[in-house]
């Protein structure tokens, strides 16, 4: 009797543990990428936000940096991360390319958090989002040194490999969706 009871308890505990693992594995909080974010510069050297929407839509974009131990992981803002700027499109961005200056008001965009001065010692993350978290734009990380290497018509974006790439705007528009 004792071994039968022990087996039942073991099976119950094991079953509960397996169910918990399955639920944990299937309930990860990630937002699917359906767009690609990048940065560029205007002819006069100002920072330009770039988003290529590949399917669904994007409602806005945010530039973040970490303070302390916080970081941006899969577009989930971790504790310690601070917005350096945030923008909302007047209407959802549909499939195609959108660009706008991040340092000044732009037609079709509302500024939620004005762009803060950027620091040379900081790594920034720029990505796009939807209000309902149904999709996001693949983020790009950059420093001011990365920005300084940009010229008008070139886009820095995460190319799906292990690093970011700088490509002509036309190449970004033609091929960035294939990196998702």
N, CA and C of each residue as an Amber inpcrd file, in Angstrom:
protein
   540
   0.8200000  -1.1880000   0.0000000   0.0000000   0.0000000   0.0000000
   0.8610000   1.2480000   0.0000000   1.9160000   1.1870000   0.7890000
   2.7790000   2.3540000   0.8840000   3.4350000   2.6660000  -0.4590000
   3.9160000   1.6390000  -1.1890000   4.5590000   1.8960000  -2.4760000
   3.5470000   2.3670000  -3.5120000   2.3080000   1.9150000  -3.4590000
   1.2670000   2.3800000  -4.3770000   0.9700000   3.8470000  -4.1260000
   0.8530000   4.2430000  -2.8780000   0.6200000   5.6300000  -2.5300000
   1.8030000   6.5010000  -2.9720000   3.0030000   6.0330000  -2.7350000
   4.2030000   6.7750000  -3.1400000   4.2370000   6.9510000  -4.6560000
   3.8660000   5.9150000  -5.4040000   3.8290000   6.0140000  -6.8660000
   2.7930000   7.0290000  -7.3260000   1.6340000   7.0370000  -6.7110000
   0.5790000   8.0060000  -7.0790000   1.0480000   9.4420000  -6.8140000
   1.6440000   9.6380000  -5.6450000   2.1640000  10.9720000  -5.3170000
   3.2400000  11.3770000  -6.3220000   4.1540000  10.4490000  -6.6120000
   5.2180000  10.7400000  -7.5790000   4.6300000  11.0800000  -8.9380000
   3.6590000  10.2920000  -9.4100000   3.0360000  10.5620000 -10.7110000
   2.3430000  11.9270000 -10.7140000   1.6650000  12.2440000  -9.6250000
   0.9820000  13.5370000  -9.5340000   1.9640000  14.6970000  -9.5800000
   3.0440000  14.5770000  -8.8060000   4.0690000  15.6230000  -8.7920000
   4.7480000  15.7220000 -10.1520000   5.0940000  14.5670000 -10.7420000
   5.7490000  14.5630000 -12.0470000   4.8310000  15.1450000 -13.1160000
   3.5530000  14.7880000 -13.0710000   2.5970000  15.3220000 -14.0500000
   2.4470000  16.8220000 -13.9300000   2.3770000  17.3050000 -12.7020000
   2.2820000  18.7460000 -12.4770000   3.5320000  19.4630000 -12.9790000
   4.6960000  18.8840000 -12.7150000   5.9550000  19.4880000 -13.1720000
   6.0160000  19.5310000 -14.6930000   5.6270000  18.4590000 -15.3710000
   5.6400000  18.4330000 -16.8350000   4.6650000  19.4580000 -17.3880000
   3.4660000  19.5380000 -16.8150000   2.4830000  20.5250000 -17.2850000
   3.0270000  21.9410000 -17.1020000   3.6690000  22.1870000 -15.9650000
   4.2630000  23.5070000 -15.7370000   5.3280000  23.8440000 -16.7470000
   6.1860000  22.8780000 -17.0780000   7.2320000  23.1090000 -18.0800000
   6.6380000  23.3880000 -19.4560000   5.5940000  22.6320000 -19.8270000
   4.9480000  22.8530000 -21.1190000   4.3380000  24.2370000 -21.1750000
   3.6300000  24.6500000 -20.1380000   3.0220000  25.9790000 -20.1150000
   4.0820000  27.0710000 -20.1570000   5.1500000  26.8940000 -19.4170000
   6.2240000  27.8860000 -19.4200000   6.8530000  27.9910000 -20.7970000
   7.0760000  26.8660000 -21.4390000   7.7010000  26.8680000 -22.7500000
   6.8370000  27.4550000 -23.8420000   5.5170000  27.3540000 -23.6970000
   4.6350000  27.8470000 -24.7490000   4.0920000  29.2340000 -24.4770000
   4.3940000  29.8210000 -23.3310000   3.8310000  31.1240000 -23.0120000
   4.8870000  32.2160000 -22.9570000   5.9740000  32.0510000 -23.6900000
   7.0190000  33.0830000 -23.7120000   6.4410000  34.3800000 -24.2470000
   6.8390000  35.4770000 -23.6730000   6.2970000  36.7740000 -24.0370000
   7.1910000  37.4460000 -25.0740000   7.1000000  37.0220000 -26.3020000
   7.8400000  37.6910000 -27.3530000   6.8590000  38.2350000 -28.3710000
   7.2110000  39.3270000 -28.9560000   6.4010000  39.9640000 -29.9780000
   7.0330000  39.6260000 -31.3230000   6.2660000  39.0580000 -32.2520000
   6.8640000  38.6710000 -33.5370000   7.3300000  39.8880000 -34.3440000
   8.4460000  39.7140000 -35.0230000   8.9660000  40.7710000 -35.8990000
   8.2520000  40.7090000 -37.2430000   7.7120000  41.8350000 -37.6680000
   7.0740000  41.9340000 -38.9730000   7.4990000  43.2230000 -39.6560000
   8.6240000  43.7650000 -39.1980000   9.1880000  44.9910000 -39.7560000
  10.6600000  45.0380000 -39.3390000  11.4140000  45.9310000 -39.9690000
  12.8340000  46.0880000 -39.6510000  13.0950000  47.5730000 -39.3880000
  13.7230000  47.8640000 -38.2540000  14.0790000  49.2410000 -37.9020000
  15.5280000  49.5060000 -38.2640000  15.8020000  50.7360000 -38.6360000
  17.1590000  51.1590000 -38.9270000  17.3040000  52.6370000 -38.6160000
  18.5130000  53.1180000 -38.7440000  18.7460000  54.5550000 -38.6120000
  19.5470000  55.0280000 -39.8120000  19.3980000  56.2960000 -40.0970000
  20.1550000  56.9510000 -41.1520000  20.3770000  58.3810000 -40.6930000
  20.8820000  59.2040000 -41.5890000  21.0410000  60.6250000 -41.3010000
  20.5200000  61.4320000 -42.4850000  20.0760000  62.6380000 -42.1790000
  19.6100000  63.5510000 -43.2150000  20.8140000  64.1990000 -43.8970000
  20.5660000  64.9750000 -44.9470000  21.6510000  65.6700000 -45.6470000
  22.4500000  66.5850000 -44.7280000  21.7790000  67.1370000 -43.6950000
  22.4930000  68.0180000 -42.7610000  22.9500000  67.2900000 -41.4910000
  22.9370000  65.9340000 -41.5130000  23.5230000  65.1510000 -40.4330000
  22.6220000  64.8190000 -39.2650000  21.3290000  65.1260000 -39.3430000
  20.4180000  64.8110000 -38.2390000  19.9700000  63.3570000 -38.3090000
  19.7080000  62.7730000 -37.1450000  19.3120000  61.3760000 -37.0320000
  17.9430000  61.1470000 -37.6680000  17.8540000  60.0790000 -38.4510000
  16.6400000  59.7420000 -39.1860000  16.1910000  58.3470000 -38.7730000
  14.9300000  58.2070000 -38.3550000  14.3660000  56.8940000 -38.0740000
  13.9340000  56.2540000 -39.3830000  14.1580000  54.9570000 -39.4950000
  13.8140000  54.2160000 -40.7120000  13.1150000  52.9290000 -40.2880000
  11.9290000  52.6910000 -40.8310000  11.2250000  51.4330000 -40.5710000
  10.6790000  50.8970000 -41.8840000  10.9890000  49.6340000 -42.1430000
  10.4480000  48.9300000 -43.2940000   9.4260000  47.9310000 -42.7640000
   8.1420000  48.1810000 -43.0480000   7.0740000  47.2890000 -42.6130000
   6.9280000  46.1970000 -43.6650000   7.0380000  44.9600000 -43.2270000
   7.0430000  43.8290000 -44.1510000   5.6740000  43.1800000 -44.2960000
   4.7680000  43.4010000 -43.3780000   3.4740000  42.7380000 -43.4370000
   2.4160000  43.4620000 -42.6530000   2.3320000  43.1860000 -41.3730000
   1.2580000  43.6480000 -40.4890000   1.1630000  45.1780000 -40.4840000
   1.6130000  45.8190000 -39.4520000   1.6880000  47.2820000 -39.3630000
   2.5480000  47.6460000 -38.1600000   2.9370000  48.9010000 -38.0810000
   3.6890000  49.4380000 -36.9480000   3.0260000  50.7500000 -36.5580000
   2.8680000  50.9830000 -35.2500000   2.2100000  52.1940000 -34.7660000
   3.1740000  53.2770000 -34.3120000   4.3900000  52.9000000 -33.9590000
   5.3300000  53.8890000 -33.4630000   6.7130000  53.2950000 -33.2980000
   7.6110000  54.1110000 -32.7690000   9.0000000  53.6710000 -32.5720000
   9.5450000  54.3030000 -31.3060000  10.5140000  53.6180000 -30.7040000
  11.1430000  54.1050000 -29.4830000  12.6420000  53.8710000 -29.5530000
  13.3760000  54.8200000 -29.0340000  14.8220000  54.7200000 -28.8880000
  15.0900000  54.5860000 -27.3960000  15.7750000  53.5040000 -27.0030000
  16.0680000  53.2290000 -25.5920000  17.5580000  53.1160000 -25.3620000
  17.9420000  53.3010000 -24.1140000  19.2930000  52.9650000 -23.6710000
  19.1870000  52.3850000 -22.2660000  20.2150000  51.6890000 -21.8590000
  20.2080000  51.0460000 -20.5460000  20.9220000  51.8950000 -19.5210000
  20.3990000  51.8440000 -18.3180000  21.0730000  52.4370000 -17.1710000
  21.1910000  51.3310000 -16.1470000  22.3550000  51.1050000 -15.6550000
  22.5400000  50.0220000 -14.6940000  22.4520000  48.6840000 -15.3930000
  21.6410000  47.7760000 -14.8350000  21.5800000  46.4100000 -15.3440000
  20.4750000  46.2060000 -16.3700000  19.6730000  47.2110000 -16.6730000
  18.5670000  47.0360000 -17.6090000  19.0550000  46.8670000 -19.0380000
  18.2270000  46.2560000 -19.8560000  18.5480000  46.0980000 -21.2630000
  17.2610000  45.8720000 -22.0340000  17.3360000  45.9970000 -23.3490000
  16.2000000  45.7210000 -24.2090000  16.4380000  44.3440000 -24.8080000
  15.5280000  43.4170000 -24.5750000  15.6550000  42.0670000 -25.0870000
  14.3640000  41.7140000 -25.8210000  14.4770000  41.3900000 -27.0980000
  13.3080000  41.0620000 -27.9130000  12.2160000  42.1080000 -27.7710000
  12.5860000  43.3370000 -27.7780000  11.6700000  44.4560000 -27.7070000
  10.8320000  44.4780000 -26.4300000  11.2750000  43.7750000 -25.4090000
  10.6580000  43.8510000 -24.0930000  11.5640000  44.7490000 -23.2670000
  11.0390000  45.8240000 -22.7860000  11.8510000  46.7960000 -22.0760000
  12.0680000  46.3100000 -20.6520000  13.3150000  46.0370000 -20.3360000
  13.6610000  45.5050000 -19.0250000  13.8540000  46.6410000 -18.0260000
  13.7560000  46.3200000 -16.7420000  13.9970000  47.3400000 -15.7190000
  15.3750000  47.9700000 -15.9170000  15.4390000  49.2690000 -15.7400000
  16.6950000  49.9750000 -15.9100000  16.8490000  50.5970000 -17.2810000
  15.9730000  50.2520000 -18.2320000  16.0400000  50.8490000 -19.5590000
  15.2600000  52.1560000 -19.5560000  15.7720000  53.1200000 -20.2890000
  15.2130000  54.4660000 -20.2690000  14.9530000  54.9250000 -21.6990000
  13.7660000  55.4860000 -21.9620000  13.5320000  55.9950000 -23.3080000
  14.3800000  57.2310000 -23.5760000  14.9880000  57.2650000 -24.7470000
  15.7380000  58.4370000 -25.1860000  14.9210000  59.2240000 -26.2020000
  13.8100000  58.6490000 -26.6180000  12.8870000  59.2850000 -27.5460000
  11.8090000  58.2900000 -27.9360000  10.6120000  58.7950000 -28.2300000
   9.5210000  57.9230000 -28.6330000   8.5780000  58.6870000 -29.5400000
   8.0940000  58.0060000 -30.5980000   7.2670000  58.6340000 -31.6170000
   6.0990000  57.7270000 -31.9600000   4.9430000  58.3160000 -32.2280000
   3.7680000  57.5710000 -32.6650000   3.3390000  58.1030000 -34.0270000
   3.1080000  57.1760000 -34.9520000   2.6430000  57.5500000 -36.2820000
   1.1870000  58.0270000 -36.1880000   0.8270000  59.0260000 -37.0110000
  -0.5470000  59.5240000 -37.0130000  -1.5340000  58.4280000 -37.4000000
  -1.1210000  57.5370000 -38.2780000  -1.9030000  56.3450000 -38.6220000
  -0.9410000  55.1810000 -38.7410000  -1.4180000  53.9550000 -38.5420000
  -0.5270000  52.7990000 -38.6130000   0.2650000  52.7590000 -39.9180000
   1.5510000  52.4360000 -39.7970000   2.3970000  52.2900000 -40.9790000
   2.0850000  50.9330000 -41.5980000   1.6860000  50.9370000 -42.8370000
   1.3930000  49.6980000 -43.5530000   2.6540000  49.2510000 -44.2770000
   2.5780000  48.1680000 -45.0290000   3.7360000  47.6390000 -45.7520000
   4.4450000  48.7390000 -46.5330000   5.7610000  48.7720000 -46.3950000
   6.5700000  49.7500000 -47.1060000   7.5250000  50.4730000 -46.1800000
   8.1850000  51.4760000 -46.7280000   9.2390000  52.2090000 -46.0390000
   8.7190000  53.5080000 -45.4410000   9.1080000  53.7840000 -44.2130000
   8.8030000  55.0550000 -43.5460000  10.0990000  55.6180000 -42.9850000
  10.3140000  56.9050000 -43.1850000  11.4680000  57.5980000 -42.5990000
  10.9780000  58.9170000 -42.0070000  11.6350000  59.3600000 -40.9510000
  11.2990000  60.6410000 -40.3500000  12.4500000  61.1120000 -39.4780000
  12.6410000  62.4490000 -39.4000000  13.7100000  62.9780000 -38.5400000
  13.3400000  62.7950000 -37.0710000  14.2840000  62.2920000 -36.2820000
  14.0260000  62.0270000 -34.8750000  14.2590000  63.2460000 -33.9890000
  14.9700000  64.2200000 -34.5010000  15.3520000  65.3600000 -33.6680000
  14.3830000  66.5340000 -33.7390000  13.4030000  66.4860000 -34.6350000
  12.4560000  67.5910000 -34.7570000  11.0910000  67.0300000 -35.1280000
  10.0430000  67.8050000 -34.9220000   8.7120000  67.3270000 -35.3080000
   8.6850000  66.9770000 -36.7990000   7.9160000  65.9370000 -37.1230000
   7.8410000  65.4910000 -38.5120000   6.3860000  65.2800000 -38.9010000
   6.0620000  65.5990000 -40.1310000   4.7100000  65.3900000 -40.6390000
   4.3560000  63.9100000 -40.5290000   3.1770000  63.6250000 -39.9920000
   2.7230000  62.2470000 -39.8600000   3.1620000  61.5640000 -38.5820000
   3.9060000  62.2790000 -37.7450000   4.4260000  61.6890000 -36.5090000
   4.1710000  62.6020000 -35.3260000   3.7890000  62.0030000 -34.2070000
   3.7060000  62.7200000 -32.9480000   4.8910000  62.3240000 -32.0890000
   5.4190000  63.2770000 -31.3650000   6.5580000  62.9980000 -30.4900000
   6.0410000  62.7710000 -29.0730000   6.1750000  61.5430000 -28.5890000
   5.7460000  61.2170000 -27.2300000   6.8080000  61.6240000 -26.2120000
   8.0570000  61.2960000 -26.5140000   9.2060000  61.6720000 -25.6980000
  10.2200000  62.3020000 -26.6470000  10.4780000  63.6110000 -26.5270000
  11.4470000  64.2400000 -27.4290000  12.8200000  63.5810000 -27.3030000
  13.5430000  63.5290000 -28.4090000  14.8630000  62.9220000 -28.4180000
  15.7800000  63.6320000 -27.4340000  16.3160000  62.8670000 -26.5030000
  17.2600000  63.3930000 -25.5150000  18.6470000  63.4760000 -26.1480000
  19.5110000  64.3280000 -25.6270000  20.8840000  64.3520000 -26.1380000
  21.5180000  62.9650000 -26.0050000  22.2170000  62.5410000 -27.0490000
  22.8400000  61.2210000 -27.0530000  24.2680000  61.3170000 -26.5410000
  24.7060000  60.2520000 -25.8820000  26.0240000  60.2290000 -25.2500000
  26.9440000  59.2450000 -25.9660000  28.2060000  59.5990000 -26.0840000
  29.1900000  58.7490000 -26.7690000  29.4260000  57.4260000 -26.0490000
  29.1940000  57.3540000 -24.7610000  29.4670000  56.1420000 -23.9880000
  28.2880000  55.1880000 -23.9490000  27.2320000  55.4600000 -24.6710000
  25.9860000  54.7120000 -24.5370000  25.6620000  53.9430000 -25.8150000
  25.1160000  52.7470000 -25.6450000  24.5740000  51.9810000 -26.7610000
  23.0650000  52.1750000 -26.7600000  22.5180000  52.5400000 -27.8990000
  21.0910000  52.8020000 -28.0510000  20.4340000  51.6720000 -28.8410000
  19.1590000  51.4540000 -28.5690000  18.3640000  50.4660000 -29.2870000
  17.1410000  51.1660000 -29.8490000  16.9330000  51.0200000 -31.1600000
  15.8040000  51.6450000 -31.8420000  14.9280000  50.5440000 -32.4240000
  13.6370000  50.5830000 -32.1370000  12.7270000  49.5770000 -32.6790000
  11.3360000  50.1530000 -32.8600000  10.5180000  49.4570000 -33.6230000
   9.1300000  49.8420000 -33.8480000   8.1990000  48.9010000 -33.1000000
   6.9930000  49.3710000 -32.8150000   6.0450000  48.6150000 -32.0160000
   4.6200000  48.8690000 -32.4830000   3.7070000  48.0320000 -31.9920000
   2.2760000  48.2470000 -32.1920000   1.6370000  48.4730000 -30.8320000
   0.5370000  49.1950000 -30.8190000  -0.1650000  49.4560000 -29.5540000
  -0.6090000  48.1660000 -28.8740000  -0.9980000  47.1710000 -29.6770000
  -1.5140000  45.9290000 -29.1040000  -0.4590000  44.8180000 -29.0010000
   0.7910000  45.1500000 -29.2410000   1.9080000  44.1960000 -29.1810000
   1.7150000  42.9980000 -30.1090000   1.0120000  43.2100000 -31.2260000
   0.8010000  42.1250000 -32.1820000   2.0100000  41.9060000 -33.0740000
   2.8590000  42.9130000 -33.2110000   4.1050000  42.7550000 -33.9630000
   5.0500000  43.8840000 -33.5750000   6.2850000  43.7660000 -34.0420000
   7.2880000  44.7900000 -33.7590000   8.2730000  44.8320000 -34.9180000
   9.1090000  45.8420000 -34.8920000  10.1850000  45.9330000 -35.8730000
  11.4640000  45.4090000 -35.2340000  12.1650000  44.5840000 -35.9600000
  13.4560000  44.0780000 -35.4850000  14.3260000  45.2810000 -35.1300000
  14.8870000  45.2740000 -33.9550000  15.6340000  46.4220000 -33.4360000
  17.0250000  46.5270000 -34.0500000  17.5720000  47.7280000 -33.9570000
  18.9720000  47.9550000 -34.3100000  19.6370000  48.6520000 -33.1270000
  20.8250000  48.2010000 -32.7730000  21.6170000  48.8490000 -31.7290000
  22.6890000  49.6880000 -32.3940000  23.0010000  50.8280000 -31.7790000
  24.0460000  51.6820000 -32.3450000  24.6330000  52.5820000 -31.2680000
  25.7970000  53.0830000 -31.5690000  26.4720000  54.0790000 -30.7350000
  26.6350000  55.3440000 -31.5680000  27.0980000  56.4000000 -30.9460000
  27.3570000  57.6230000 -31.7130000  28.4770000  57.4170000 -32.7320000
  29.4060000  56.5130000 -32.4550000  30.4540000  56.1960000 -33.4380000
  29.8360000  55.5420000 -34.6750000  28.8380000  54.6670000 -34.4860000
  28.1260000  54.0710000 -35.6180000  27.4010000  55.1500000 -36.4160000
  26.7490000  56.0480000 -35.7070000  26.0270000  57.1420000 -36.3690000
  26.9850000  58.0150000 -37.1760000  28.1480000  58.2750000 -36.6370000
  29.1140000  59.1410000 -37.3220000  29.5800000  58.5450000 -38.6550000
  29.5290000  57.2320000 -38.7870000  29.9400000  56.5750000 -40.0390000
  28.8590000  56.5970000 -41.1110000  27.6380000  56.9980000 -40.7350000
  26.5360000  57.0200000 -41.6980000  26.6080000  58.2480000 -42.5940000
  26.1780000  58.0690000 -43.8210000  26.0300000  59.1800000 -44.7620000
  24.5940000  59.1590000 -45.2630000  24.0870000  60.2860000 -45.7490000
  22.7130000  60.3020000 -46.2630000  22.5190000  59.2020000 -47.3180000
  21.3700000  58.5450000 -47.2500000  21.0690000  57.4830000 -48.2060000
  21.5500000  56.1120000 -47.7790000  22.2390000  56.0120000 -46.6430000
  22.7020000  54.7260000 -46.1050000  21.9170000  54.4260000 -44.8330000
  21.6480000  53.1360000 -44.5790000  20.8640000  52.7130000 -43.4170000
  21.6660000  51.7010000 -42.6120000  21.7180000  51.9090000 -41.3060000
  22.2850000  50.9320000 -40.3810000  21.1170000  50.1120000 -39.8460000
  21.1780000  48.7810000 -40.0100000  20.1290000  47.9090000 -39.4980000
  20.7390000  46.5650000 -39.1380000  20.0230000  45.8080000 -38.3200000
  20.4480000  44.4560000 -37.9760000  20.1220000  43.5880000 -39.1760000
  21.1190000  42.9200000 -39.7260000  20.9340000  42.2070000 -40.9850000
  20.5720000  40.7420000 -40.8320000  20.1880000  40.3240000 -39.6350000
  19.8080000  38.9380000 -39.4290000  20.9830000  38.0380000 -39.0920000
  22.1980000  38.5160000 -39.2760000  23.3810000  37.7490000 -38.9040000
  23.7320000  38.0440000 -37.4690000  24.9990000  38.2340000 -37.2200000
  25.4300000  38.5040000 -35.8500000  25.7400000  39.9680000 -35.6020000
  25.5610000  40.8120000 -36.6250000  25.8990000  42.2140000 -36.4320000
  25.0080000  43.0910000 -37.2970000  25.1930000  44.3730000 -37.1320000
  24.4630000  45.3430000 -37.9380000  25.2350000  45.5900000 -39.2310000
  24.5220000  46.0690000 -40.2430000  25.1360000  46.3570000 -41.5360000
  24.6990000  47.7470000 -41.9880000  25.5520000  48.3950000 -42.7470000
  25.2090000  49.6650000 -43.3700000  25.0500000  49.3910000 -44.8560000
  23.8600000  49.7070000 -45.3810000  23.5590000  49.4480000 -46.7840000
  22.8650000  50.6700000 -47.3840000  22.8970000  50.7930000 -48.7090000
  22.1210000  51.8710000 -49.3460000  20.6260000  51.7010000 -49.0430000
  19.9070000  52.8120000 -48.9640000  18.4790000  52.7930000 -48.6410000
  17.7160000  51.8620000 -49.5960000  18.0300000  51.8860000 -50.8910000
  17.3330000  51.0330000 -51.8620000  17.5740000  49.5580000 -51.5720000
  18.7840000  49.2000000 -51.1620000  19.0880000  47.8090000 -50.8060000
  18.3450000  47.3990000 -49.5400000  18.2850000  48.2940000 -48.5660000
  17.5260000  48.0490000 -47.3410000  16.0600000  47.7840000 -47.6890000
  15.4930000  48.6490000 -48.5080000  14.0790000  48.5240000 -48.8760000
  13.8180000  47.2320000 -49.6580000  14.7570000  46.8270000 -50.5000000
  14.5670000  45.6360000 -51.3220000  14.7970000  44.3350000 -50.5570000
  15.6510000  44.3430000 -49.5390000  16.0420000  43.0630000 -48.9490000
  15.9250000  42.8870000 -47.4610000  15.6430000  43.9450000 -46.7080000
  15.6540000  43.8210000 -45.2370000  14.5800000  42.8790000 -44.7160000
  13.4410000  42.7840000 -45.3710000  12.3850000  41.8820000 -44.8880000
  12.8300000  40.4220000 -44.9260000  13.7560000  40.1000000 -45.8020000
  14.2230000  38.7160000 -45.8890000  15.1120000  38.3330000 -44.6920000
  15.5070000  39.3000000 -43.8660000  16.3260000  39.0070000 -42.6910000
  15.4970000  38.5600000 -41.4940000  14.1820000  38.6670000 -41.6090000
  13.3010000  38.2970000 -40.4700000  13.1450000  36.8060000 -40.3700000
